[in-house]
Amino acid sequence: SYEEARELIHWLEAKKDRPMFTACCPAWVKFVEFYYPEFISHLTTTRSPHIHSAIIAKTYWAELMGKKPQDVMVVSIMPCTAKKQEISLITQRYQRLPIVDYVVTTREYAYLLRRAKIDFPKLESKELDNPLGNPSGAGIIYGASGGVMESALRSADYMLRVKKETGSLKPIINGENYQLTKNKYSPVSQGRIEFKQVRGQQGIKEAVVNIGGKNLRVAVVSGLGNARKLIENIKAKKCQYDYVEVMACPGGCIGGGGQPVPVSAEIRAQRAAALYNLDQNLAMRAAHENESLLAVYRDYFKGRQKLIEQLMHCQYNVASRTGYVKKF
């Protein structure tokens, strides 16, 4: 969310062709590469959240532990079968090593638990280890359609206000916990900076949201059939957007192909409601409030833009023919 928000601001200020599309759904990215390669340059280069966690584990955390990247194995438990393909891409490697070593779907994980006769309710309570800190509510709502956008908007709003007050985004790049004064907004922890316009189970949602004093035309899409409709409308100039979230699965990742079955509209709605309830009850609800994240920028990246781009951003293949596109 932090990097996506920063990239969104860069996109808006550089006056690039609109819209900017999210790219954390690998099925959607592959869809664009095959069917709409002319829109590849519109995809955010920010890597998926689980890729971010893995690459920080293999660099920042490994360094803290006195380990090398090849000494760290990362297994992601995901609701998505397409994530298995994502981690195999050459663009998702670091020093020739896969950033994420294995992906296990939630359904596969349940099978492994049953096979090992592990029953969570019967396990003795223990304190979990916490190598990379606790997640914010912004990370939790990623699983619901509209959650990626809302997460990014929460931090983009803050970043724009920081820039208005300081004249630059240096506090953001340097991982400062900057406290706004002149342009202070209602604290996220009080639930007053939610973007409920982008929530819901509809296939296509549209809204105009205000962040940092700027009005943004946004759209949230779930289901590739709906994505095709939206892209065709954009090509025909029937609609204009600044920022668009697309998820291949109906309802977002909560309805992913690796999730427990059956999945109905009612079940998807219940899962989304559970995520938003968790978010609502957290004191830390935005990425820029997460001290663990800020520590990575402050202590490891140290304002080094090239290192941030190398680790946190990626490239895309133009239909496997014309090479790569890098824009941020």
Buried (B, 14 or more C-beta within 10 A) or exposed (E): BBBBBBBBBBBBEEEBEBBBBBBBBBBBBBBBBEEBBEBBBBBBBBBBBBBBBBBBBBBBBBEEEEEEBEEBEBEBBBBBBBBBBBBEBEBBBBEEEBBBBEBBBBBBBEEEEEEEEEEEEEEEEEEEEEEBBEBBBBBBBBBBBBBBBBBBBBBBBBBBBBBEBBEEBEBBBBBBEBEEEEBEEEEBBEEEBBBEBBBBBBBBBBBEBEBBEBEBBBBBBBBBEBBBBBBEBBEEEEEEBBBBBBBBBBBBBBBBBBBEEEBEEEBBBEBBEBBBEEBEEBEBBBBBBBEBBBBBBBEBBEEEEEEBBEBBBBBBBBEEEEEEBEBB
